[in-house]
């Protein structure tokens, strides 16, 4: 049996990731500021077997205030996936997340890739949007919200400065970012090939550098 980890999921949303990790045997704390998403997560948790429910703790709170809820070094893994784009000044938040890690703990970030913002409008034939994206780290989310993106080099320096230096990074949605959400999933055999191609591209230069999202993994010294 693998190691059972203490995991903090910051900005957990509806709890999909947290529940999968709890089903795998880990102890998971979910932190979510949005009351509606937290309600949905609690409803989903309530349908799980007792053995899984007892491994999950759900807290209403902001990822910028982890020190209010937890002691330093309380977790083996801290996840912050799809959250930093909504944080205007992320450095202080990242430092707080790193403090939550025990020595050797993993900080896992998924961020929007600022170095690839021109790709989506360019491939869609929106030349004005593509030209504007070259000069900016701002974009409009799928929900219509103005948000920000991060650059690999900047986050690499930040992670070194908070004692959780970058150990590995991957591209996410390299080949399939422009596929319409209305299209739905392909048949199982095609989906398997799609995922294999995305996995290969996400680990391979130069493809991973133009991924829509970046997955960065740092380890607490």
SEKOL-636136 format. One line per 3 residues: their letters; for each residue x, y, z of N, C-alpha, C, O. Coordinates in Angstrom, 1 decimal, m for minus. Layout:
residues N
a	X Y Z X Y Z X Y Z X Y Z; ...
end
This chain:
residues 221
xxx	0.9 m1.2 0.0 0.0 0.0 0.0 0.9 1.2 0.0 1.9 1.2 0.7; 0.5 2.3 m0.8 1.3 3.5 m0.8 1.2 4.3 0.4 0.3 4.0 1.3; 2.0 5.3 0.5 2.0 6.2 1.7 0.7 7.0 1.8 0.2 7.5 0.7
xxx	0.1 7.1 3.0 m1.1 7.9 3.2 m0.6 9.3 3.6 0.0 9.5 4.6; m1.0 10.3 2.8 m0.5 11.7 2.9 m1.6 12.6 3.5 m2.8 12.3 3.4; m1.1 13.6 4.1 m1.9 14.7 4.6 m1.9 15.8 3.5 m0.9 16.4 3.2
xxx	m3.1 16.0 2.9 m3.2 16.9 1.8 m4.1 18.1 2.0 m5.2 17.9 2.6; m3.6 19.3 1.6 m4.4 20.5 1.7 m4.8 20.9 0.3 m3.9 21.1 m0.5; m6.1 21.0 m0.1 m6.5 21.4 m1.4 m7.1 22.8 m1.3 m8.2 23.0 m0.8
xxx	m6.3 23.8 m1.8 m6.7 25.2 m1.6 m7.5 25.6 m2.8 m7.1 25.4 m4.0; m8.7 26.2 m2.6 m9.6 26.5 m3.7 m10.1 25.2 m4.3 m10.0 25.1 m5.5; m10.6 24.4 m3.5 m11.0 23.0 m4.0 m12.2 23.0 m4.9 m12.5 22.0 m5.5
xxx	m12.9 24.1 m5.0 m14.1 24.1 m5.8 m15.2 23.2 m5.3 m15.6 23.2 m4.1; m15.7 22.3 m6.2 m16.8 21.4 m5.8 m16.3 20.1 m5.2 m17.1 19.2 m4.8; m15.0 20.0 m5.0 m14.4 18.9 m4.2 m14.1 17.7 m5.0 m13.8 16.6 m4.4
xxx	m14.1 17.7 m6.3 m13.9 16.6 m7.1 m12.5 16.0 m6.9 m12.4 14.8 m6.6; m11.5 16.8 m6.9 m10.1 16.4 m6.6 m10.0 15.8 m5.2 m9.3 14.8 m5.0; m10.5 16.6 m4.2 m10.4 16.1 m2.8 m11.0 14.8 m2.6 m10.4 13.9 m1.9
xxx	m12.2 14.5 m3.2 m12.8 13.2 m3.0 m12.0 12.1 m3.6 m11.9 11.0 m3.1; m11.5 12.3 m4.8 m10.7 11.3 m5.4 m9.5 10.9 m4.6 m9.1 9.8 m4.4; m8.8 11.9 m4.0 m7.7 11.7 m3.1 m8.1 10.9 m1.8 m7.4 10.1 m1.3
xxx	m9.2 11.3 m1.3 m9.7 10.6 m0.1 m10.0 9.2 m0.4 m9.8 8.3 0.4; m10.6 8.9 m1.6 m10.9 7.5 m2.0 m9.6 6.7 m2.1 m9.6 5.5 m1.9; m8.5 7.4 m2.4 m7.2 6.7 m2.6 m6.6 6.5 m1.2 m5.5 5.9 m1.2
xxx	m7.2 6.9 m0.1 m6.7 6.6 1.2 m6.0 7.8 1.9 m5.6 7.6 3.0; m6.0 8.9 1.3 m5.3 10.1 1.9 m6.2 10.9 2.8 m7.5 10.8 2.7; m5.7 11.6 3.7 m6.4 12.5 4.6 m6.4 13.9 3.9 m5.3 14.5 3.6
xxx	m7.6 14.5 3.6 m7.7 15.7 2.8 m8.4 16.8 3.5 m9.5 16.5 4.1; m7.8 17.9 3.5 m8.5 19.1 4.0 m8.8 20.0 2.8 m7.8 20.4 2.1; m10.0 20.4 2.6 m10.4 21.3 1.5 m10.7 22.7 2.0 m11.5 22.8 2.9
xxx	m10.1 23.7 1.3 m10.3 25.1 1.7 m10.9 25.8 0.5 m10.4 25.8 m0.6; m12.1 26.4 0.8 m12.9 27.0 m0.3 m13.6 28.2 0.2 m14.3 28.2 1.2; m13.4 29.4 m0.5 m14.0 30.6 m0.1 m15.4 30.8 m0.6 m16.2 31.5 0.0
xxx	m15.8 30.1 m1.7 m17.1 30.3 m2.3 m18.1 29.4 m1.6 m18.0 28.1 m1.6; m19.1 30.0 m0.9 m20.0 29.2 m0.1 m20.9 28.2 m0.9 m21.2 27.1 m0.5; m21.2 28.6 m2.2 m22.0 27.7 m3.0 m21.2 26.5 m3.4 m21.7 25.3 m3.4
xxx	m20.0 26.7 m3.8 m19.1 25.5 m4.2 m18.9 24.6 m2.9 m18.9 23.4 m3.0; m18.7 25.3 m1.8 m18.5 24.5 m0.6 m19.7 23.7 m0.2 m19.6 22.5 0.2; m20.9 24.2 m0.5 m22.2 23.5 m0.2 m22.2 22.3 m1.1 m22.6 21.2 m0.7
xxx	m21.9 22.5 m2.4 m21.9 21.3 m3.4 m20.9 20.3 m2.9 m21.2 19.1 m3.0; m19.7 20.7 m2.5 m18.7 19.7 m2.0 m19.2 18.9 m0.8 m19.0 17.7 m0.8; m19.9 19.6 0.1 m20.4 18.9 1.3 m21.5 17.9 0.9 m21.6 16.8 1.5
xxx	m22.3 18.3 m0.1 m23.4 17.4 m0.5 m22.8 16.1 m1.2 m23.2 15.0 m1.0; m21.7 16.3 m2.0 m21.0 15.2 m2.6 m20.4 14.3 m1.6 m20.4 13.1 m1.7; m19.8 14.9 m0.6 m19.1 14.1 0.5 m20.1 13.3 1.3 m19.8 12.2 1.7
xxx	m21.3 13.9 1.5 m22.3 13.2 2.3 m22.7 11.8 1.6 m23.3 11.0 2.3; m22.5 11.7 0.3 m22.9 10.5 m0.4 m21.8 9.4 m0.3 m22.0 8.3 m0.8; m20.7 9.7 0.2 m19.6 8.8 0.3 m19.7 7.9 1.5 m20.3 8.2 2.5
xxx	m19.0 6.7 1.4 m19.0 5.8 2.6 m18.4 6.5 3.8 m17.6 7.4 3.7; m18.7 6.0 5.0 m18.2 6.6 6.2 m16.7 6.6 6.3 m16.1 7.6 6.8; m16.0 5.6 5.8 m14.6 5.5 5.8 m13.9 6.7 5.0 m12.8 7.1 5.4
xxx	m14.6 7.1 4.0 m14.1 8.2 3.2 m14.4 9.5 3.8 m13.6 10.4 3.9; m15.6 9.6 4.3 m16.1 10.9 4.9 m15.2 11.3 6.1 m14.9 12.5 6.3; m14.7 10.3 6.9 m13.9 10.6 8.0 m12.5 11.1 7.7 m11.8 11.6 8.5
xxx	m12.1 10.9 6.4 m10.8 11.4 6.0 m10.8 12.8 5.4 m9.8 13.3 5.0; m12.0 13.4 5.3 m12.1 14.7 4.6 m12.6 15.7 5.6 m13.6 15.5 6.3; m12.0 16.9 5.6 m12.4 18.0 6.3 m12.6 19.2 5.4 m11.6 19.5 4.6
xxx	m13.7 19.8 5.4 m14.0 20.9 4.5 m14.2 22.2 5.3 m14.9 22.3 6.3; m13.4 23.3 4.9 m13.4 24.5 5.6 m13.7 25.7 4.7 m13.2 25.7 3.5; m14.5 26.6 5.1 m14.7 27.8 4.3 m13.6 28.8 4.7 m13.5 29.2 5.8
xxx	m12.8 29.2 3.7 m11.7 30.1 3.9 m11.0 30.4 2.6 m11.2 29.8 1.6; m10.2 31.5 2.7 m9.4 32.0 1.6 m8.0 31.4 1.6 m7.4 31.3 2.7; m7.5 31.1 0.4 m6.1 30.5 0.3 m5.1 31.5 0.8 m3.9 31.1 1.0
xxx	m5.4 32.8 0.8 m4.4 33.8 1.3 m4.3 33.8 2.8 m3.5 34.6 3.4; m5.1 33.0 3.5 m5.2 33.1 5.0 m5.0 31.7 5.6 m5.6 31.4 6.6; m4.1 30.9 5.0 m3.9 29.5 5.5 m3.4 29.6 6.9 m3.6 28.7 7.7
xxx	m2.6 30.6 7.3 m2.0 30.7 8.6 m3.1 30.9 9.7 m2.8 30.6 10.9; m4.3 31.3 9.3 m5.4 31.5 10.3 m5.9 30.1 10.7 m6.4 29.9 11.8; m5.9 29.2 9.7 m6.6 27.9 9.9 m5.6 26.7 10.3 m6.0 25.8 11.0
xxx	m4.3 26.8 9.9 m3.4 25.7 10.1 m2.1 26.1 10.7 m1.7 27.3 10.5; m1.4 25.2 11.3 m0.1 25.4 11.8 0.9 25.1 10.7 0.7 24.3 9.8; 2.1 25.8 10.7 3.1 25.5 9.7 3.5 24.0 9.8 3.6 23.4 10.8
xxx	3.8 23.5 8.6 4.3 22.1 8.5 3.2 21.1 8.7 3.5 19.9 9.0; 1.9 21.4 8.5 0.8 20.5 8.8 0.5 19.5 7.7 m0.2 18.6 7.9; 1.1 19.7 6.5 0.7 18.9 5.4 1.9 18.4 4.6 3.0 19.0 4.6
xxx	1.7 17.2 4.0 2.7 16.6 3.1 2.6 17.1 1.7 3.5 17.1 1.0; 1.3 17.5 1.3 1.1 18.0 0.0 0.1 19.2 0.1 m0.9 19.2 0.8; 0.4 20.3 m0.7 m0.5 21.4 m0.8 m0.8 21.6 m2.3 0.1 21.8 m3.1
xxx	m2.1 21.5 m2.6 m2.5 21.7 m4.0 m3.2 23.0 m4.2 m4.0 23.5 m3.3; m2.8 23.7 m5.2 m3.4 25.0 m5.6 m3.6 25.0 m7.1 m2.8 25.5 m7.8; m4.7 24.5 m7.5 m4.9 24.2 m8.9 m6.0 25.2 m9.4 m7.2 25.1 m9.0
xxx	m5.7 26.0 m10.4 m6.7 26.9 m11.0 m7.1 28.0 m10.1 m8.3 28.4 m10.2; m6.3 28.5 m9.3 m6.6 29.5 m8.3 m5.8 30.8 m8.5 m6.4 31.9 m8.3; m4.5 30.7 m8.8 m3.7 31.8 m8.8 m4.1 32.9 m9.8 m3.8 34.1 m9.7
xxx	m4.8 32.5 m10.9 m5.3 33.4 m11.9 m6.3 34.4 m11.3 m6.5 35.5 m11.9; m6.9 34.1 m10.1 m7.8 35.0 m9.5 m7.2 35.8 m8.4 m7.9 36.6 m7.7; m5.9 35.6 m8.2 m5.2 36.4 m7.1 m4.3 37.4 m7.8 m3.4 37.1 m8.5
xxx	m4.5 38.7 m7.4 m3.8 39.8 m8.1 m2.3 39.8 m7.8 m1.5 40.0 m8.7; m2.0 39.6 m6.5 m0.6 39.6 m6.1 m0.3 38.2 m5.4 m0.6 38.1 m4.2; 0.1 37.2 m6.1 0.2 35.8 m5.6 1.4 35.5 m4.7 1.3 34.5 m4.0
xxx	2.4 36.3 m4.6 3.6 35.9 m3.9 3.4 35.6 m2.5 3.9 34.6 m1.9; 2.6 36.5 m1.8 2.4 36.3 m0.4 1.6 35.0 m0.1 1.8 34.3 0.8; 0.6 34.8 m1.0 m0.2 33.6 m0.9 0.7 32.3 m1.0 0.6 31.4 m0.3
xxx	1.6 32.4 m2.0 2.4 31.2 m2.3 3.4 31.0 m1.1 3.6 29.8 m0.7; 3.9 32.0 m0.5 4.8 31.9 0.7 4.0 31.2 1.8 4.5 30.4 2.5; 2.7 31.6 2.0 1.9 31.0 3.0 1.6 29.5 2.8 1.6 28.7 3.7
xxx	1.4 29.2 1.5 1.2 27.8 1.2 2.5 27.0 1.4 2.4 25.8 2.0; 3.6 27.5 1.1 4.9 26.8 1.3 5.1 26.5 2.8 5.6 25.5 3.2; 4.7 27.5 3.7 4.8 27.3 5.1 4.0 26.2 5.7 4.3 25.6 6.7
xxx	2.9 25.8 5.0 2.1 24.7 5.4 2.7 23.4 5.2 2.2 22.4 5.8; 3.8 23.3 4.4 4.4 22.0 4.1 5.4 21.5 5.1 6.2 22.3 5.7; 5.3 20.3 5.4 6.4 19.6 6.2 7.6 19.5 5.3 7.5 19.6 4.1
xxx	8.8 19.4 6.0 10.0 19.2 5.2 9.9 18.0 4.2 9.4 17.0 4.5; 10.3 18.3 2.9 10.1 17.3 1.8 8.7 17.3 1.2 8.5 16.5 0.3; 7.8 18.2 1.7 6.5 18.2 1.2 6.4 18.8 m0.2 7.3 19.5 m0.6
xxx	5.3 18.5 m0.9 5.1 18.9 m2.3 4.1 20.0 m2.4 3.0 20.0 m1.9; 4.5 21.1 m3.2 3.6 22.2 m3.5 3.3 22.0 m5.0 4.2 22.0 m5.9; 2.0 21.8 m5.3 1.5 21.5 m6.7 0.7 22.7 m7.1 m0.4 23.0 m6.5
xxx	1.1 23.4 m8.2 0.4 24.5 m8.7 m0.1 24.3 m10.2 0.7 23.7 m11.0; m1.3 24.6 m10.5 m1.7 24.7 m11.9 m2.1 26.1 m12.2 m3.0 26.6 m11.5; m1.5 26.7 m13.2 m1.7 28.1 m13.5 m1.9 28.3 m15.0 m1.6 27.4 m15.8
xxx	m2.5 29.4 m15.3 m2.6 29.8 m16.8 m1.2 30.3 m17.3 m0.5 31.0 m16.6; m0.9 29.8 m18.4 0.4 30.1 m19.0 0.4 31.4 m19.8 m0.1 31.5 m20.8; 1.1 32.5 m19.2 1.1 33.8 m19.8 1.9 33.8 m21.1 1.7 34.6 m22.0
xxx	2.8 32.9 m21.3 3.6 32.8 m22.5 2.9 32.2 m23.7 3.4 32.1 m24.8; 1.7 31.8 m23.5 0.9 31.1 m24.5 m0.5 31.8 m24.8 m1.3 31.3 m25.5; m0.6 33.0 m24.2 m2.0 33.6 m24.3 m2.3 34.0 m25.7 m3.5 34.1 m26.1
xxx	m1.4 34.2 m26.6 m1.7 34.6 m28.0 m2.1 33.4 m28.8 m2.7 33.6 m29.9; m1.9 32.2 m28.3 m2.1 31.0 m29.2 m3.6 30.8 m29.4 m4.0 30.5 m30.6; m4.4 30.8 m28.4 m5.8 30.5 m28.6 m6.5 31.5 m29.5 m7.1 31.1 m30.5
xxx	m6.4 32.8 m29.3 m7.0 33.7 m30.3 m6.4 33.6 m31.7 m7.1 33.8 m32.7; m5.1 33.4 m31.7 m4.4 33.2 m33.0 m4.9 32.1 m33.8 m5.2 32.2 m35.0; m5.1 30.9 m33.2 m5.6 29.7 m33.9 m7.1 29.9 m34.3 m7.6 29.2 m35.2
xxx	m7.8 30.8 m33.6 m9.2 31.0 m33.9 m9.3 32.1 m34.9 m10.4 32.5 m35.3; m8.2 32.7 m35.4 m8.3 33.7 m36.4 m8.5 35.1 m35.9 m8.9 36.0 m36.6; m8.4 35.3 m34.5 m8.6 36.6 m33.9 m7.2 37.3 m33.8 m6.6 37.2 m32.8
xxx	m6.9 37.9 m34.9 m5.5 38.5 m35.0 m5.3 39.7 m34.0 m4.2 39.8 m33.5; m6.3 40.5 m33.8 m6.2 41.6 m32.9 m6.0 41.1 m31.5 m5.2 41.6 m30.7; m6.8 40.0 m31.1 m6.7 39.4 m29.8 m5.3 38.8 m29.6 m4.7 38.9 m28.5
xxx	m4.8 38.2 m30.7 m3.5 37.5 m30.6 m2.4 38.6 m30.4 m1.5 38.4 m29.5; m2.4 39.7 m31.1 m1.4 40.7 m31.0 m1.5 41.4 m29.6 m0.4 41.7 m29.0; m2.7 41.6 m29.1 m2.8 42.2 m27.8 m2.2 41.2 m26.7 m1.7 41.7 m25.7
xxx	m2.4 39.9 m26.9 m2.0 38.9 m25.9 m0.5 38.9 m25.7 0.0 38.5 m24.7; 0.2 39.2 m26.8 1.7 39.1 m26.7 2.2 40.1 m25.6 3.3 39.9 m25.1; 1.5 41.2 m25.4 2.0 42.2 m24.5 1.3 42.2 m23.1 1.5 43.1 m22.4
xxx	0.6 41.2 m22.8 m0.2 41.2 m21.6 m0.1 39.9 m20.9 0.2 38.8 m21.4; m0.4 39.9 m19.6 m0.6 38.7 m18.8 m2.1 38.6 m18.3 m2.4 37.9 m17.4; m3.0 39.3 m19.0 m4.4 39.3 m18.6 m5.2 38.7 m19.8 m4.8 38.7 m20.9
xxx	m6.3 38.0 m19.4 m7.2 37.4 m20.3 m8.6 37.3 m19.7 m8.7 37.6 m18.5; m9.5 36.9 m20.5 m10.9 36.7 m20.0 m11.2 35.2 m19.9 m11.0 34.5 m20.8; m11.6 34.8 m18.7 m11.8 33.4 m18.5 m13.1 32.9 m19.2 m13.8 33.7 m19.8
xxx	m13.3 31.6 m19.2 m14.5 31.0 m19.8 m15.7 31.5 m19.1 m16.8 31.4 m19.7; m15.6 32.0 m17.9 m16.8 32.5 m17.2 m17.0 34.0 m17.5 m17.9 34.6 m16.9; m16.1 34.6 m18.3 m16.2 36.0 m18.7 m15.6 36.9 m17.7 m15.8 38.1 m17.7
xxx	m14.7 36.4 m16.8 m14.1 37.2 m15.8 m12.7 37.6 m16.2 m12.0 36.9 m16.9; m12.3 38.9 m15.9 m11.0 39.3 m16.2 m10.0 38.7 m15.2 m10.1 39.0 m14.0; m9.0 37.9 m15.6 m8.1 37.3 m14.7 m6.7 37.4 m15.3 m6.5 38.0 m16.3
xxx	m5.7 36.8 m14.6 m4.3 37.0 m14.9 m3.7 35.6 m15.2 m4.2 34.6 m14.7; m2.5 35.7 m15.8 m1.7 34.4 m16.1 m0.3 34.6 m15.5 0.1 35.7 m15.2; 0.4 33.5 m15.4 1.7 33.5 m14.8 2.7 33.0 m15.8 2.4 32.2 m16.7
xxx	4.0 33.4 m15.7 5.1 33.0 m16.5 6.0 32.0 m15.8 6.2 32.1 m14.6; 6.4 31.0 m16.5 7.2 29.9 m15.9 8.4 30.5 m15.2 8.7 30.1 m14.0; 9.2 31.4 m15.8 10.4 31.9 m15.2 10.1 32.7 m13.9 10.9 32.6 m13.0
xxx	9.0 33.4 m13.9 8.7 34.2 m12.7 8.3 33.3 m11.6 8.8 33.5 m10.4; 7.5 32.2 m11.8 7.1 31.3 m10.8 8.3 30.5 m10.3 8.4 30.2 m9.1; 9.2 30.2 m11.2 10.4 29.4 m10.8 11.2 30.2 m9.8 11.7 29.7 m8.8
xxx	11.4 31.5 m10.0 12.1 32.4 m9.1 11.3 32.5 m7.8 11.9 32.5 m6.7; 10.0 32.6 m7.8 9.2 32.8 m6.6 9.3 31.5 m5.8 9.5 31.6 m4.6; 9.2 30.4 m6.4 9.2 29.1 m5.7 10.6 28.9 m5.0 10.7 28.3 m3.9
xxx	11.7 29.3 m5.7 13.0 29.2 m5.0 13.0 30.1 m3.8 13.6 29.7 m2.8; 12.4 31.3 m3.9 12.5 32.2 m2.8 11.6 31.8 m1.6 11.9 32.4 m0.5; 10.7 31.0 m1.7 9.8 30.5 m0.6 10.2 29.1 m0.1 9.5 28.5 0.6
xxx	11.4 28.7 m0.5 12.0 27.4 m0.1 11.2 26.2 m0.5 11.1 25.2 0.2; 10.6 26.3 m1.7 9.9 25.2 m2.3 10.3 25.2 m3.8 9.4 25.3 m4.6; 11.6 25.0 m4.1 12.1 25.2 m5.4 11.4 24.2 m6.4 11.1 23.1 m6.1
xxx	11.3 24.7 m7.6 10.7 23.9 m8.7 11.5 22.6 m9.0 12.7 22.7 m9.1; 10.8 21.4 m9.0 11.5 20.2 m9.3 11.1 19.6 m10.6 11.9 18.9 m11.3; 9.9 19.9 m11.0 9.4 19.4 m12.3 8.2 20.3 m12.8 7.5 20.8 m11.9
xxx	8.0 20.3 m14.1 6.8 21.1 m14.6 6.3 20.4 m15.9 7.1 19.8 m16.6; 5.0 20.6 m16.1 4.4 20.0 m17.3 3.4 21.0 m17.9 2.9 21.9 m17.3; 3.2 20.7 m19.2 2.2 21.5 m19.9 0.8 20.8 m19.9 0.8 19.5 m19.9
xxx	m0.2 21.5 m19.7 m1.6 20.9 m19.7 m2.4 21.6 m20.8 m2.4 22.8 m20.9; m3.2 20.8 m21.5 m4.0 21.2 m22.7 m3.1 21.9 m23.7 m3.2 23.0 m24.1; m2.2 21.1 m24.2 m1.3 21.5 m25.3 m2.0 21.4 m26.6 m2.0 22.4 m27.4
xxx	m2.5 20.3 m26.9 m3.1 20.0 m28.2 m4.6 20.2 m28.3 m5.1 20.4 m29.4; m5.3 20.2 m27.2 m6.7 20.1 m27.3 m7.4 21.4 m26.7 m8.6 21.4 m26.5; m6.6 22.5 m26.5 m7.2 23.6 m25.8 m8.3 24.3 m26.7 m9.2 24.9 m26.1
xxx	m8.2 24.2 m28.0 m9.2 24.9 m28.8 m10.4 24.0 m29.2 m11.2 24.4 m30.0; m10.4 22.8 m28.7 m11.6 22.0 m28.9 m12.8 22.5 m28.2 m12.7 22.9 m27.0; m13.9 22.7 m28.9 m15.1 23.3 m28.3 m15.6 22.4 m27.1 m15.6 21.2 m27.2
xxx	m16.0 23.0 m26.0 m16.6 22.3 m24.9 m17.9 21.6 m25.3 m18.3 20.7 m24.6; m18.6 22.1 m26.3 m19.8 21.6 m26.7 m19.7 20.3 m27.5 m20.6 19.5 m27.7; m18.4 20.0 m27.9 m18.2 18.8 m28.7 m18.3 17.5 m27.9 m18.6 16.5 m28.5
xxx	m18.1 17.5 m26.6 m18.2 16.3 m25.8 m17.0 15.4 m26.0 m16.1 15.7 m26.8; m16.9 14.4 m25.2 m15.8 13.5 m25.2 m15.9 12.5 m26.5 m17.0 12.1 m26.9; m14.7 12.2 m27.0 m14.7 11.3 m28.2 m15.0 9.9 m27.7 m15.0 9.6 m26.5
xxx	m15.1 8.9 m28.6 m15.2 7.5 m28.2 m14.0 7.1 m27.4 m13.0 7.7 m27.5; m14.2 6.0 m26.6 m13.2 5.6 m25.7 m11.8 5.4 m26.3 m10.8 5.8 m25.7; m11.7 4.8 m27.5 m10.5 4.5 m28.1 m9.8 5.8 m28.5 m8.6 6.0 m28.4
xxx	m10.6 6.8 m29.1 m10.0 8.0 m29.5 m9.6 8.9 m28.2 m8.6 9.5 m28.3; m10.4 8.8 m27.2 m10.0 9.5 m25.9 m8.7 9.0 m25.4 m7.9 9.8 m24.9; m8.5 7.7 m25.4 m7.2 7.1 m25.0 m6.1 7.7 m25.7 m5.0 8.0 m25.2
xxx	m6.2 7.8 m27.1 m5.1 8.3 m27.9 m4.9 9.8 m27.6 m3.8 10.3 m27.6; m6.0 10.5 m27.4 m6.0 12.0 m27.1 m5.2 12.2 m25.8 m4.3 13.0 m25.8; m5.5 11.4 m24.8 m4.8 11.6 m23.5 m3.3 11.2 m23.6 m2.5 11.8 m23.0
xxx	m3.0 10.2 m24.4 m1.7 9.8 m24.6 m0.9 10.9 m25.3 0.3 11.2 m24.9; m1.5 11.5 m26.3 m0.8 12.6 m27.0 m0.6 13.8 m26.1 0.4 14.4 m26.2; m1.6 14.1 m25.3 m1.5 15.3 m24.4 m0.4 15.0 m23.4 0.4 15.9 m23.1
xxx	m0.4 13.8 m22.9 0.6 13.4 m21.9 2.0 13.6 m22.5 2.9 14.1 m21.8; 2.2 13.1 m23.7 3.5 13.2 m24.4 3.9 14.7 m24.6 5.0 15.1 m24.4; 2.9 15.4 m25.1 3.2 16.8 m25.4 3.5 17.6 m24.2 4.3 18.5 m24.1
xxx	2.8 17.3 m23.1 3.0 18.0 m21.8 4.3 17.8 m21.1 4.7 18.5 m20.2; 5.0 16.8 m21.6 6.3 16.5 m21.0 7.5 16.8 m22.0 8.7 16.6 m21.6; 7.2 17.3 m23.2 8.2 17.4 m24.2 8.3 18.9 m24.7 7.3 19.5 m25.0
xxx	9.5 19.3 m24.8 9.8 20.6 m25.4 9.8 20.4 m26.9 10.2 19.4 m27.4; 9.4 21.4 m27.7 8.9 22.8 m27.3 7.4 22.8 m27.0 6.9 23.9 m26.6; 6.8 21.7 m27.1 5.3 21.7 m27.0 4.8 22.2 m25.7 3.9 23.0 m25.7
xxx	5.4 21.7 m24.6 4.8 22.1 m23.3 4.9 23.6 m23.0 4.2 24.1 m22.2; 5.8 24.3 m23.7 6.0 25.7 m23.4 4.8 26.5 m23.9 4.6 27.7 m23.5; 4.0 26.0 m24.8 2.8 26.7 m25.3 1.5 26.1 m24.9 0.5 26.3 m25.5
xxx	1.6 25.3 m23.8 0.4 24.8 m23.2 m0.5 25.9 m22.6 0.0 26.9 m22.2; m1.8 25.7 m22.6 m2.7 26.6 m22.1 m2.5 26.8 m20.6 m2.6 27.9 m20.0; m2.1 25.7 m19.9 m1.9 25.7 m18.5 m0.5 25.1 m18.2 0.0 24.3 m19.0
xxx	0.0 25.4 m17.0 1.3 24.8 m16.6 1.0 24.2 m15.2 0.3 24.7 m14.4; 1.6 23.0 m15.0 1.6 22.3 m13.8 3.0 22.3 m13.2 3.9 21.7 m13.8; 3.2 23.0 m12.1 4.5 23.1 m11.5 4.5 22.4 m10.1 3.6 22.5 m9.4
xxx	5.6 21.7 m9.9 5.8 20.9 m8.7 7.1 21.4 m8.0 8.2 21.2 m8.5; 6.9 21.9 m6.7 8.1 22.3 m5.9 8.1 21.4 m4.7 7.1 20.9 m4.2; 9.3 21.3 m4.1 9.5 20.5 m2.9 10.1 21.3 m1.8 11.1 22.0 m2.0
xx	9.5 21.3 m0.6 9.9 22.1 0.5 11.3 21.6 1.0 11.4 20.4 1.3; 12.2 22.4 1.1 13.6 22.1 1.6 13.6 21.9 3.1 14.7 21.5 3.6
end
